[in-house]
Amino acid sequence: MRWLTGWSGTAPRAGAPAHETPGAVRPIAARTLWAGANPLWAVGDWRPEEIRLVTLRPGGPAVVSTGAPLPDPVEDTPATTRLAVLGHCGASDAELAAGLAAARGGAVRHLSTWPGSYTAVLRTGTRSTLLLTDLAGALPVFHTPWCGGTAYATAALPLADLVGAPIDAGHLAARLACPESPEALGTGTPYLGVQRVPPGHVLAVRGGRPYTASYDEPAGGPPPRGEAPAVRELTRALLEAVRSRVRPSAPGSPAAPRAAAGPAPERPRLGADLSYGTASATVALLAAAVPPGPAPSAAGAGPQAVPSASAQAGPVALPLPGPRFEAGERARSGATKGSWARPPAEGPAEPEPLAAVTFGEPDGPAAPGGSAVLLPGTPRLRHTVLAVTPRTLPFAGAGADPLAGRLTDEPGPGLVSAARAEARFAAGGADHLTGYGARQVLDGHPARLADLIRAGRPRELLPPVAALAGADRAVAGVLAGAVRTPVTVLRAAHRLSRIRYADALDDAAVRLTARRGAGAAATAGAGTAGGLSWCVPGPAARWLSDEALSAVALRLRLAARGPAPAEHPGARRARQALHRHAAAYRTLLQAAEQPGQRLHAPFLDNQVVRAARLLPDQVRLQPGARHTLLHAVLAGAGRTDLPADWGRGGRPDADGPARTGLRLAADGMAELFDRPLLAEAGLIDLAAVRRSLRLAAEPGAAPTPETLAGIAELVSTELWLRRVRARRHGSCWTGLPLAERVALTAARFA
């Protein structure tokens, strides 16, 4: 796990113990990015090119460096400005320097507009620090009071370890009951006293006190109606996101060597998921079409001076792409004016292979909708089909040895499928591209139907409602499809468009305590109608105890007394669904990413999320909208040989491996819930959980996707609690006193 941490505060109080002095405590195996009274550290296996620092002092140009910096002999003054960008950022050195110069005036939104997935930390003077979260929620920021100031980090577990925070049982109950409702979750975390900064917000620590503010509020008015401009912007953003990851370095920036603790040399540099979905197929096709970048420079990635807009300095020679001699001088060629020597004749650079990984295809490589759609005309891909084994099924080994897996920052459903993902990522590349987040970014959330009614466009509801009616007609009969489904969906959409926010939360609290609405929907129309609400119970809510449900309902009633959000219900529900999925992706990344490997989700980049906001609601809600949009993106990128029905073929049952894995792990699940920590905390109805597990594991049982998702939430939370309890206090820090802590307090709910 890679994370940043630091703090900002005042001088320690007189007579404070040694462990309460900020200078005596620091992360273990950390690299100092800047020192002083308000330090910043990077902890974990960061690659050198993932750490980029910009320093701007009065009277001089901005100095950009890559990798862990050397000790700075010059002491910072109140006029010194520093910017740290950690992660994968496609900005050049000049863009970073210009961004730092613009941020001195207080604007920070432009720091989130570069391609890639990264965390930006801005320090102005010696007492003001700002951290930006991403729009999707895959790169959160946390903070907690400590030593008269504020400690912050990009992971909650180290902060809980720093202050000795116990587990917050109330927050775990809210995560299980309403995982997509900020009214229930608030800004808390599973650790009591550790707060989360919402996505799309900036954490400003001034004088040791934290402040949060939004830097990128969604547009208040409706998005542009034009479909073609929105698709062009989506194509540009997605192409740039993939290109910045495929090419070895950003344009205008020196290439840094890979970390020494990277993957094995035989592993290819690039890899991609090649599943049965169009999202991973689109990313793989775009990555295979990107030409190789310029050869990396032999010069080091040391500090470079980049003139700022305000500095009166002469021109600075930046490194140019192309072959170089050992001394660093650029080789001359006949293509450059004044050149007389040409390099030795060399053929065109061979494009490096891209390892495409797929789990077993039972119907063969020509299965409709399978990964074979990428194979024709894409020779750069090296397709690998992994065999499905009992060890790679979901729930495998969860009950046999709960402590065998990695400890993640927070619980998430990815813990039950970590072995499956780990096998897939191990066969991929050192930089592995995935299609995570495409459904939440591009698809139309059912609650957007109410937004169309609010906007006075009820006729645009006809295509999605007709598609739901056709699906239900084939499953539940003509009467249900032709009459019941349209009436139910339209009635729920009209109700959501008219109901007051406070009344909706009160109704959700009543439904939660009465255990209504948490069951599985019989038809697609019923499921859509159930999602047309401001607050919807999660799949695991049916197994929570009455005490836990009452505590979550109280949170909803208290939130109903607050101000109503300015967003439409559909846009808000879609944004919260994206945040939940990004958090699950973050947990999966921590649980399954290989040492030295980097997983990439281009659909969760800020610019891709912003571009998807421009899509009109009537385009999102069309049947098969995601496939049509991705087909248009590939056509705009030059891939025009795909058939018109690309991505619309049949696919294997996505929940089949989970059902099989749950049946094979029946004994382990029974042992896991023999004396679970969830029951000790009073969170679950243990008898109901055991009964549901027994029924779902029967040989002839076919549990619904909602049931499987709820069981995965319970199992992952129980695994996470056991791993937290087994860890040693102070394992993230040096200088802390030894103290005995328990993973779960005896108190139920405050």
C-alpha positions in Angstrom: 0.0 0.0 0.0 1.3 3.4 -1.0 0.3 6.5 0.9 1.2 10.1 1.8 1.2 11.6 5.2 2.1 14.7 7.0 0.8 17.2 9.5 0.4 20.9 10.1 0.1 22.5 13.5 1.5 24.7 16.2 4.4 24.3 18.6 3.9 21.4 21.1 2.7 22.4 24.5 5.1 22.7 27.4 5.7 19.5 29.3 4.3 17.3 26.5 5.5 13.6 26.4 8.1 12.7 23.8 5.7 10.8 21.7 3.5 13.9 21.4 6.3 15.9 19.9 5.8 15.9 16.1 9.6 15.8 15.5 9.9 12.5 17.4 7.3 10.6 15.3 7.7 9.7 11.7 6.4 6.9 9.4 8.5 3.8 9.1 10.5 3.5 5.8 9.3 6.9 4.6 10.9 9.2 2.1 10.8 12.9 3.1 9.4 15.1 0.4 9.8 18.3 2.4 10.9 18.8 6.0 10.3 21.5 8.6 7.5 22.1 11.1 4.9 20.8 8.5 6.6 17.8 6.9 5.3 15.6 4.1 6.4 11.9 3.6 5.8 9.3 0.9 5.5 5.7 2.2 5.5 2.6 0.1 6.8 1.3 -3.2 6.5 4.6 -5.1 8.3 4.6 -8.5 10.7 7.5 -9.1 8.6 9.0 -11.9 5.5 9.0 -9.6 7.0 11.6 -7.3 7.3 15.0 -8.8 8.0 18.1 -6.8 7.9 21.8 -7.8 9.5 24.5 -5.7 9.0 28.2 -6.3 11.0 30.8 -4.4 10.8 34.6 -4.8 13.1 35.9 -7.5 13.8 32.6 -9.1 12.2 30.1 -11.6 10.2 27.1 -10.5 12.4 24.0 -9.9 10.9 20.7 -10.9 12.4 17.4 -9.7 11.4 13.8 -10.2 11.9 11.1 -7.6 12.7 11.4 -3.9 14.4 14.8 -3.3 17.7 15.4 -1.7 17.9 17.5 1.5 17.2 21.1 0.7 19.9 23.4 2.1 17.7 26.5 1.7 15.2 27.0 4.5 11.6 27.8 3.5 10.2 31.2 4.0 6.6 32.4 4.1 7.0 33.3 0.4 8.1 29.8 -0.6 5.5 27.7 -2.5 5.8 23.9 -3.0 3.7 21.5 -5.0 3.9 17.7 -4.8 2.2 15.5 -7.4 2.2 11.8 -6.5 0.9 9.1 -8.7 0.5 8.9 -12.5 0.3 12.4 -13.9 0.7 13.2 -17.6 1.6 16.9 -17.1 4.9 18.1 -18.4 7.4 20.0 -16.2 6.3 23.3 -17.8 2.7 22.6 -17.0 3.5 21.7 -13.4 5.4 25.0 -13.0 2.6 27.0 -14.6 0.1 25.2 -12.3 2.1 26.1 -9.2 2.4 29.7 -10.3 -1.4 29.9 -10.8 -2.1 28.2 -7.5 -0.4 31.0 -5.6 -3.5 33.2 -6.3 -5.8 30.7 -4.6 -7.2 28.7 -7.6 -6.7 25.0 -7.3 -9.1 23.5 -9.8 -6.6 23.5 -12.6 -4.4 21.2 -10.5 -6.9 18.4 -11.2 -7.1 18.8 -15.0 -4.0 16.9 -16.0 -4.3 13.4 -17.5 -3.8 10.5 -15.1 -4.6 9.6 -11.5 -2.7 11.4 -8.9 -2.8 13.4 -5.6 -1.7 17.0 -5.5 -0.4 18.6 -2.3 0.2 22.4 -2.2 2.1 24.1 0.5 2.0 27.9 0.6 4.5 29.4 3.1 5.1 27.3 6.2 1.7 27.1 7.7 -0.8 26.4 4.9 -1.2 23.0 3.2 -3.8 22.0 0.7 -4.7 18.5 -0.6 -7.0 17.7 -3.5 -9.1 14.6 -3.8 -10.2 13.2 -7.2 -13.7 13.4 -8.5 -14.4 9.7 -8.5 -13.2 8.9 -5.0 -10.5 6.5 -5.8 -7.8 8.7 -4.2 -9.3 9.9 -1.0 -7.7 12.1 1.7 -8.2 11.6 5.5 -7.4 13.8 8.5 -7.6 13.7 12.3 -6.6 16.0 15.2 -3.2 15.3 16.6 -0.8 17.2 18.9 -2.7 20.5 18.7 -2.8 20.4 14.9 -4.0 18.2 12.1 -2.5 15.0 10.7 -3.5 14.1 7.2 -2.8 11.1 4.9 -4.1 9.3 1.8 -4.9 6.3 4.0 -7.1 6.1 7.1 -5.3 3.1 8.8 -2.0 5.0 9.4 -3.9 7.9 11.0 -5.9 5.5 13.2 -2.6 3.9 14.2 -1.1 7.3 15.0 -3.9 8.4 17.4 -4.9 5.0 18.6 -8.5 5.3 17.2 -10.8 2.3 17.8 -13.2 0.9 15.3 -16.4 2.9 14.7 -19.2 0.3 14.9 -21.8 3.0 13.9 -20.0 3.7 10.7 -19.7 0.0 9.8 -23.5 -0.3 10.3 -24.0 2.7 8.0 -21.7 1.1 5.3 -23.7 -2.1 5.4 -27.1 -0.5 5.6 -26.8 2.4 3.1 -23.5 2.2 1.3 -24.4 4.9 -1.2 -26.0 7.5 1.1 -23.8 10.3 2.4 -26.6 11.2 4.8 -25.9 7.9 6.7 -22.1 7.7 6.1 -21.2 11.4 6.7 -17.5 12.1 6.5 -16.6 9.4 8.9 -14.4 6.3 8.4 -14.3 2.9 10.1 -11.9 4.5 12.6 -13.4 6.7 15.3 -12.2 10.2 15.0 -10.6 9.9 11.5 -12.5 12.0 9.0 -12.7 11.6 5.2 -12.6 14.5 2.7 -15.4 14.1 0.2 -14.5 13.5 -3.5 -14.1 16.7 -5.5 -13.1 18.6 -2.4 -9.9 20.2 -1.1 -8.6 19.9 2.4 -7.0 23.1 3.6 -5.0 23.0 6.8 -4.2 26.5 8.0 -2.5 27.0 11.4 -3.3 23.4 12.3 -7.0 23.7 11.7 -8.7 21.7 8.8 -11.2 23.2 6.4 -12.9 21.5 3.5 -14.4 23.1 0.4 -15.5 21.9 -3.0 -13.3 22.8 -5.9 -15.4 21.3 -8.7 -19.1 21.4 -8.0 -21.2 19.8 -10.8 -22.9 22.3 -13.1 -26.1 23.7 -11.7 -27.8 23.9 -15.1 -28.5 21.0 -17.5 -25.6 19.8 -19.6 -25.4 20.7 -23.3 -28.0 19.0 -25.4 -25.6 18.3 -28.3 -24.6 14.6 -28.4 -21.8 15.0 -30.9 -19.7 17.6 -28.9 -20.1 15.5 -25.8 -18.9 12.3 -27.5 -15.9 14.2 -29.0 -14.9 15.5 -25.6 -15.2 12.0 -24.1 -13.1 10.5 -27.0 -10.4 13.2 -26.4 -10.3 12.6 -22.6 -10.2 8.8 -22.8 -7.6 8.8 -25.5 -5.4 11.2 -23.5 -5.9 9.0 -20.3 -4.8 5.8 -22.1 -2.0 7.5 -24.0 -0.4 9.0 -20.9 -0.2 5.5 -19.4 1.0 3.6 -22.4 3.8 6.0 -23.3 6.8 5.6 -20.9 7.0 9.3 -19.9 5.1 12.6 -20.2 6.0 14.9 -23.1 8.6 17.4 -22.0 9.5 15.5 -18.9 12.6 13.3 -18.3 12.1 9.6 -18.1 12.9 8.1 -14.7 14.0 4.5 -14.3 11.7 1.9 -12.8 11.9 1.0 -9.2 14.4 -1.6 -8.3 11.8 -3.7 -6.5 9.6 -3.9 -9.6 8.1 -7.0 -11.3 10.1 -9.8 -12.8 12.0 -8.9 -16.0 10.0 -11.5 -18.0 6.7 -9.6 -17.3 5.7 -7.3 -20.2 5.5 -3.6 -19.4 1.9 -3.2 -20.6 -1.1 -5.4 -19.9 -4.9 -5.0 -20.0 -8.0 -6.8 -18.9 -9.8 -8.5 -21.8 -13.0 -9.5 -20.2 -16.4 -9.9 -21.8 -17.3 -6.2 -21.3 -17.0 -3.4 -23.8 -15.2 -1.2 -21.3 -12.1 -3.3 -20.9 -12.2 -4.1 -24.7 -12.2 -0.3 -25.5 -9.2 0.4 -23.2 -7.3 -2.6 -24.6 -7.9 -1.4 -28.2 -7.0 2.1 -27.5 -3.8 1.0 -25.7 -2.9 -1.3 -28.7 -3.3 1.6 -31.1 -1.1 4.1 -29.3 2.3 4.3 -31.0 5.4 3.9 -28.9 6.8 7.1 -27.4 10.2 8.6 -27.8 13.2 6.8 -26.4 13.8 7.6 -22.8 16.7 9.9 -22.0 19.9 8.6 -20.5 20.2 11.6 -18.4 19.0 11.5 -14.8 15.8 12.9 -13.6 17.3 15.5 -11.3 15.9 19.0 -10.6 15.2 21.2 -13.6 14.6 24.9 -13.6 11.5 25.9 -15.5 10.9 29.7 -15.8 7.6 30.8 -14.2 5.4 33.4 -15.8 6.4 36.1 -13.3 10.2 35.4 -13.3 12.3 37.5 -15.5 14.7 34.8 -16.6 16.2 33.8 -19.9 15.3 30.8 -22.0 16.0 27.5 -20.4 16.9 24.5 -22.7 14.6 21.6 -22.0 15.5 18.0 -22.9 14.5 17.1 -26.5 13.2 13.8 -27.5 15.4 11.6 -29.7 18.6 9.6 -29.4 21.4 10.9 -27.2 25.1 10.4 -26.8 26.5 9.2 -23.4 27.4 12.8 -22.5 23.8 13.8 -22.8 24.2 15.9 -26.1 21.4 15.3 -28.5 22.6 13.5 -31.7 22.3 15.5 -34.8 20.3 14.3 -37.8 19.6 15.5 -41.3 16.0 16.4 -40.3 17.3 19.2 -38.1 18.5 22.5 -39.7 22.3 22.8 -39.5 22.8 19.1 -38.9 25.4 17.2 -40.9 25.5 13.8 -39.2 22.9 11.2 -39.3 22.5 8.4 -36.8 23.1 4.8 -37.9 20.3 3.4 -40.0 17.8 1.7 -37.8 14.4 0.2 -38.6 11.2 1.4 -37.1 10.8 0.6 -33.4 8.8 -2.5 -32.7 5.7 -1.8 -30.7 6.0 -3.5 -27.4 3.4 -6.3 -26.9 0.4 -5.8 -24.7 -0.6 -8.8 -22.5 -4.4 -9.2 -22.6 -5.7 -11.4 -19.8 -9.0 -13.2 -19.8 -10.4 -15.8 -17.4 -11.6 -19.1 -18.9 -14.0 -18.8 -21.8 -16.2 -21.9 -21.6 -17.6 -21.5 -25.1 -14.3 -21.1 -26.9 -12.5 -18.0 -28.3 -15.3 -17.3 -30.8 -18.0 -17.0 -28.2 -20.3 -14.1 -29.0 -19.5 -11.1 -26.9 -16.3 -12.7 -25.7 -12.8 -11.4 -25.8 -12.2 -12.6 -29.3 -13.8 -9.4 -30.5 -10.3 -7.8 -30.0 -8.3 -10.4 -31.7 -8.9 -9.6 -35.4 -6.7 -6.9 -36.7 -4.9 -6.4 -33.4 -1.6 -8.2 -33.7 0.0 -6.3 -30.8 -2.2 -8.1 -28.2 -0.8 -11.3 -26.7 -3.9 -13.0 -25.4 -3.7 -15.2 -22.3 -6.7 -17.3 -21.1 -6.4 -18.3 -17.5 -8.0 -21.5 -16.4 -10.7 -21.3 -13.7 -9.6 -23.2 -10.6 -11.2 -23.6 -7.2 -8.5 -21.4 -5.7 -9.5 -18.5 -8.0 -13.2 -18.6 -7.3 -14.8 -15.9 -5.1 -15.0 -16.8 -1.4 -12.2 -19.3 -1.8 -10.1 -19.7 1.3 -12.0 -16.9 3.2 -13.1 -19.2 6.0 -10.1 -21.5 6.0 -7.6 -18.8 6.9 -9.2 -15.3 7.4 -5.8 -13.8 8.2 -4.1 -15.0 5.0 -4.9 -12.0 2.9 -3.6 -8.5 3.0 -4.9 -5.8 5.4 -6.6 -3.1 3.4 -7.4 0.4 4.5 -11.1 -0.2 4.6 -13.4 -3.2 4.1 -14.8 -3.8 0.6 -16.3 -6.6 -1.5 -13.0 -7.0 -3.3 -11.6 -9.0 -0.3 -13.7 -12.0 -1.2 -12.5 -12.1 -4.8 -8.9 -11.0 -4.1 -7.4 -14.4 -5.1 -9.2 -14.2 -8.5 -8.0 -10.7 -9.2 -4.5 -11.5 -8.0 -4.2 -14.3 -10.5 -5.5 -12.1 -13.3 -3.1 -9.2 -12.5 -0.2 -11.6 -12.0 -0.5 -12.6 -15.7 -0.8 -9.0 -16.8 1.8 -6.3 -17.3 3.8 -4.0 -15.0 1.3 -1.3 -16.0 -2.1 -3.0 -16.2 -5.1 -1.2 -17.8 -8.6 -2.1 -16.7 -12.1 -0.9 -17.5 -13.3 -0.3 -13.9 -15.8 2.5 -13.5 -17.1 2.7 -17.1 -20.6 1.6 -16.1 -20.9 4.1 -13.3 -19.3 6.9 -15.4 -21.3 6.4 -18.7 -24.5 4.6 -17.9 -27.7 6.4 -16.9 -28.7 5.7 -13.3 -32.4 4.8 -13.0 -32.9 7.9 -10.8 -32.1 10.1 -13.8 -35.6 9.3 -15.1 -36.8 11.7 -12.4 -34.4 14.4 -13.7 -36.0 14.2 -17.1 -39.4 14.8 -15.6 -38.1 17.7 -13.6 -36.6 19.2 -16.8 -40.0 19.0 -18.6 -39.0 16.2 -21.0 -41.3 13.3 -20.2 -41.3 12.0 -23.7 -37.7 11.0 -23.4 -38.7 8.4 -20.8 -40.4 6.3 -23.5 -37.3 4.4 -24.9 -35.9 3.2 -21.5 -39.3 2.3 -20.1 -40.1 0.4 -23.3 -36.8 -1.5 -23.0 -37.7 -2.4 -19.4 -41.2 -3.5 -20.5 -39.7 -5.7 -23.2 -37.3 -7.4 -20.8 -40.0 -8.1 -18.2 -42.4 -9.4 -20.9 -39.9 -12.1 -21.7 -39.5 -13.0 -18.0 -42.8 -12.4 -16.2 -45.4 -12.5 -19.0 -47.2 -10.1 -21.2 -49.3 -8.5 -18.5 -46.4 -7.6 -16.3 -44.3 -6.3 -19.2 -47.0 -4.3 -21.0 -48.9 -2.9 -18.1 -47.3 -3.3 -14.6 -43.7 -2.4 -15.5 -44.5 0.9 -17.2 -47.0 2.0 -14.6 -44.7 1.1 -11.7 -41.6 2.8 -13.2 -43.4 6.0 -14.3 -45.2 6.3 -10.9 -41.9 5.9 -9.0 -40.1 8.5 -11.3 -42.9 11.0 -10.8 -42.8 10.5 -7.1 -39.1 11.1 -6.9 -39.3 14.2 -9.0 -41.9 15.8 -6.6 -41.0 14.5 -3.1 -39.1 16.8 -0.7 -35.6 15.8 0.3 -36.5 15.8 4.1 -39.6 13.7 3.5 -37.6 11.2 1.3 -35.1 10.7 4.1 -37.8 10.2 6.7 -39.5 7.6 4.5 -36.1 5.9 4.0 -35.6 5.7 7.7 -39.1 4.1 8.2 -38.4 1.6 5.4 -35.1 0.7 6.9 -36.4 0.0 10.4 -39.4 -1.9 9.0 -37.0 -4.0 6.8 -38.8 -3.0 3.6 -37.1 -2.5 0.3 -33.9 -4.5 1.1 -35.0 -7.6 -0.7 -34.3 -8.8 -4.3 -36.4 -7.4 -7.1 -38.3 -10.0 -9.1 -38.1 -8.2 -12.5 -36.0 -5.5 -14.1 -38.8 -3.0 -13.8 -39.2 -3.6 -10.1 -35.5 -3.2 -9.5 -35.5 0.1 -11.4 -38.5 1.4 -9.5 -36.8 0.4 -6.2 -33.8 2.5 -7.2 -35.9 5.7 -7.8 -35.3 7.1 -4.3 -33.0 9.6 -2.6 -31.8 6.8 -0.3 -31.8 3.1 -1.0 -30.8 0.3 1.4 -27.8 -1.8 0.6 -27.9 -5.5 -0.2 -26.6 -6.4 3.3 -29.2 -4.4 5.2 -31.6 -7.3 5.5 -29.2 -9.1 7.9 -28.4 -6.2 10.2 -29.7 -6.2 13.8 -32.6 -4.0 14.9 -30.2 -1.9 17.0 -27.9 -1.3 14.0 -30.8 -0.4 11.7 -32.2 2.0 14.3 -28.9 3.7 14.6 -28.6 4.2 10.9 -32.3 5.4 10.7 -31.4 8.0 13.3 -28.6 9.3 11.2 -31.0 9.7 8.3 -33.6 11.6 10.4 -30.9 13.9 11.6 -29.7 14.5 8.0 -33.3 15.3 7.0 -33.1 18.4 9.3 -30.3 19.8 7.3 -30.3 21.8 4.0 -31.4 20.0 0.8 -28.8 19.5 -1.9 -28.9 21.7 -4.9 -28.4 18.7 -7.3 -31.2 16.8 -9.0 -31.8 13.4 -7.4 -30.7 11.5 -10.4 -27.4 13.3 -10.8 -26.7 12.9 -7.1 -27.5 9.2 -7.0 -25.3 8.6 -10.0 -22.4 10.5 -8.4 -22.8 8.5 -5.1 -22.8 5.2 -7.0 -19.6 6.2 -8.7 -18.0 7.1 -5.3 -19.0 3.7 -3.9 -17.6 1.8 -6.9 -14.3 3.8 -6.8 -13.9 3.0 -3.1 -14.4 -0.7 -3.9 -11.8 -0.5 -6.7 -9.4 1.1 -4.2 -9.8 -1.8 -1.8 -9.4 -4.3 -4.7 -6.2 -2.6 -5.7 -4.7 -2.8 -2.2 -5.7 -6.4 -1.9 -4.6 -7.8 -5.3 -2.0 -5.5 -6.9 1.3 -7.3 -7.4 4.6 -5.8 -6.0 5.9 -3.2 -8.4 2.8 -3.4 -10.5 0.4 -0.5 -11.2 -3.3 -1.0 -12.0 -4.9 1.8 -14.0 -8.6 2.7 -14.4 -8.7 5.4 -17.1 -12.5 5.8 -16.7 -12.0 7.1 -13.1 -9.7 10.0 -14.2 -10.9 13.5 -13.5 -11.0 14.5 -17.1 -13.0 11.5 -18.2 -15.5 12.0 -15.4 -15.8 15.7 -16.4 -16.3 14.7 -20.1 -19.0 12.2 -19.2 -20.9 14.8 -17.3 -21.5 16.6 -20.7 -23.5 13.6 -22.0 -27.2 14.4 -22.1 -29.5 12.3 -19.9 -31.5 11.1 -22.9 -28.4 9.7 -24.4 -27.3 7.9 -21.2 -30.8 6.3 -20.7 -31.1 4.8 -24.2 -30.9 1.0 -24.3 -27.3 -0.1 -24.9 -26.0 3.5 -24.4 -22.6 2.4 -23.0 -21.9 0.2 -26.0 -22.9 2.9 -28.4 -20.8 5.5 -26.7 -17.7 3.3 -26.6 -18.2 2.3 -30.2 -18.3 6.0 -31.1 -15.1 6.6 -29.1 -13.3 3.8 -30.9 -14.6 5.1 -34.3 -13.3 8.6 -33.3 -9.9 7.1 -32.4 -9.7 5.4 -35.9 -11.0 1.9 -35.2 -13.8 1.8 -37.8 -13.7 -1.9 -38.6 -15.9 -3.0 -35.7 -19.4 -4.4 -36.5 -22.4 -2.3 -35.7 -23.6 -4.7 -33.0 -20.2 -4.8 -31.3 -20.5 -5.6 -27.6 -24.2 -6.5 -27.7 -23.8 -10.2 -27.9 -24.6 -12.7 -25.1 -22.2 -13.0 -22.2 -21.7 -15.7 -19.6 -23.3 -15.4 -16.2 -21.3 -12.9 -14.2 -22.5 -14.3 -10.9 -21.8 -17.9 -11.8 -18.3 -18.1 -10.3 -19.6 -16.5 -7.1 -22.3 -19.1 -6.7 -19.9 -21.9 -7.3 -17.3 -20.4 -5.0 -19.9 -20.0 -2.2 -21.0 -23.6 -2.5 -17.4 -24.9 -2.3 -16.6 -22.6 0.6 -19.7 -23.6 2.6 -17.7 -25.2 5.5 -15.4 -22.2 5.6 -18.3 -19.8 5.8 -19.9 -21.7 8.6 -16.6 -21.6 10.5 -16.1 -17.9 9.8 -19.6 -17.1 11.2 -19.3 -19.4 14.2 -18.2 -16.6 16.5 -18.0 -13.5 14.2 -16.8 -10.1 15.4 -19.8 -8.5 13.6 -22.1 -10.3 16.1 -19.9 -9.3 19.0 -20.4 -5.6 18.0 -24.2 -6.2 17.7 -24.2 -5.4 14.0 -25.9 -8.5 12.5 -28.7 -10.9 13.2 -26.4 -14.0 13.4 -29.3 -16.5 13.1 -30.5 -14.9 9.9 -27.0 -14.8 8.4 -26.4 -18.4 9.1 -29.7 -19.4 7.6 -29.1 -17.4 4.5 -25.6 -18.9 4.1 -26.9 -22.4 4.5 -29.6 -21.8 1.9 -27.3 -20.1 -0.6 -24.7 -22.9 -0.4 -27.2 -25.7 -1.1 -26.4 -27.6 -4.4 -29.5 -26.7 -6.2 -29.7 -23.1 -4.9 -29.5 -20.1 -7.3 -29.0 -17.0 -5.1 -29.9 -13.7 -6.7 -27.2 -11.1 -7.5 -28.5 -9.0 -4.6 -28.0 -11.9 -2.2 -24.5 -12.6 -3.4 -23.6 -8.9 -3.1 -24.9 -8.8 0.5 -23.1 -11.9 1.5 -19.9 -10.5 0.0 -20.3 -7.3 2.0 -20.7 -9.3 5.3 -17.9 -11.7 4.6 -15.4 -8.9 3.6 -16.3 -6.8 6.6 -15.7 -9.8 8.9 -12.4 -10.6 7.3 -11.3 -7.0 7.6 -12.2 -6.8 11.3 -10.2 -10.0 12.0 -7.2 -8.7 10.2 -7.4 -5.3 12.0 -7.5 -7.1 15.3 -4.5 -9.2 14.5 -2.2 -6.3 13.5 0.3 -4.8 15.9 -0.2 -1.3 17.2 2.4 1.2 15.9 3.4 -0.8 12.8 3.2 2.3 10.6 5.2 4.7 12.8 8.3 5.0 14.8 8.5 6.9 18.1 5.0 5.9 19.3 4.6 4.5 22.8 3.5 0.9 23.2 -0.2 0.7 24.0 -2.7 -2.1 24.1 -5.6 -1.6 21.7 -8.7 -3.7 20.8 -10.1 -3.9 17.3 -13.7 -3.5 18.4 -14.9 -1.7 21.5 -17.6 -3.1 23.7 -19.8 -0.1 23.2 -22.5 -0.5 20.6 -23.7 2.8 19.2 -23.4 6.3 20.5 
